[in-house]
């Protein structure tokens, strides 16, 4: 069971002088259960690509297959698809509109036609999943802080009970603590609900922390695809695409330049520390 | 989707028409529209169409774009034609077709065709103005043209500033509306289903966030303008100074000659 993007191209405003080719023959296959990070510079096509995955944009050329079925074939229920493959846009708090937090989180489940008991259950579950206090449920969303509002918006999406969750820069604009908590929550949803995660970002430290697979895009094409360790070992290439590598990978690269024999990429500070301590101990003895 | 809508869309091109003083273009367009109402025969409209055609070619705007502006009023033009054909009668009118009580007269077809042509040329030419003139130039020109009215108490500068800001934010708001619409669709919203009331209610999830963000934007913009010491039009100097150039003189000469011919041809056979 998977999502398969087959040779998809997408052109904004085709046949006008303002036509822009945002995707150019993209091939990508995402198996359920993965934790995938989609990275790329501004205008690389990542936001366009994620909108292809749940049928918000129709490919100019190529096909998108979900569980083997073309999502643009006749009679395909794309509303049902969007519940299965949920998408949280960048700054999702901008989509909040109901007078209370409870109603806003309940919007999606209500649109699905669930009974009020089921809706209440979904809301309670979703609010707990984003670490939001139930006391806030009857407040107006516009009284909340930015970080709380972000979590309300994400709860509204989790309440759809999706199988795949696509997040477009979910940590943008959050403070370091908000970032850390959100990343932990995402890892927890993946673990506990077996949720497939597609994580769009250009913060490489976050990507290193969350991804099992990194897909790099540039100018509407997939240019790298592999485990984070392999991708981050190719720092110079990433720089050409306007991207960086995690600080720990930068550290490893710097040590290698000084003549240390260390692996090309470390993904977090613990790993980097281990490598350096081991090296220092070997050098000291 | 929404962003394909063409509202006063500017088509940048290196053409003599683009380089003209916006005031020239605005006044010529205005006079042209007035002129259209003095034309009463096909020869006159042919001459007027030749003028618009010349401007399109000189402005290096693709025909496809100019003609596209007609799309929204196509139904109106057709309706005008049909309506005139059916209801116009008169002592000289000859019936060319008849279905029971419905009669089509030659006079009606003639009048309908003239009115349709007038509408089409009006829209084509005014959309050519916005295609060849950037919104900023347009409002600059308008402000200068309205300046004399300022002495009568009309706030010309404020009016122009309002227009500039409105024009500037139309694409932004459209883009935002599209983004919010997609975000709600991703949450299961359906904008196609149900009766009129249900559909109107389905718009709430778009309108509320759109208004919230529009007000926030307006607030930010006001603050940014004040931070840069904006305090209205009084004593403000300009970065772009409008100049009446030799090209404008030439454009005026051509226009006056053209308009004289159009008027002379268009009044033939009018008692």
Interface residues (C-beta under 8 A of the other chain):
Chain A: X12 X13 X16 X17 X51 X54 X56 X79 X82 X83 X86 X87 X88 X89 X92 X94 X95 X96 X97 X107 X108 X111 X112 X142 X156 X157 X160
Chain B: X3 X4 X11 X62 X65 X179 X180 X182 X183 X184 X185 X186 X187 X188 X189 X190 X204 X205 X208 X209 X212 X213
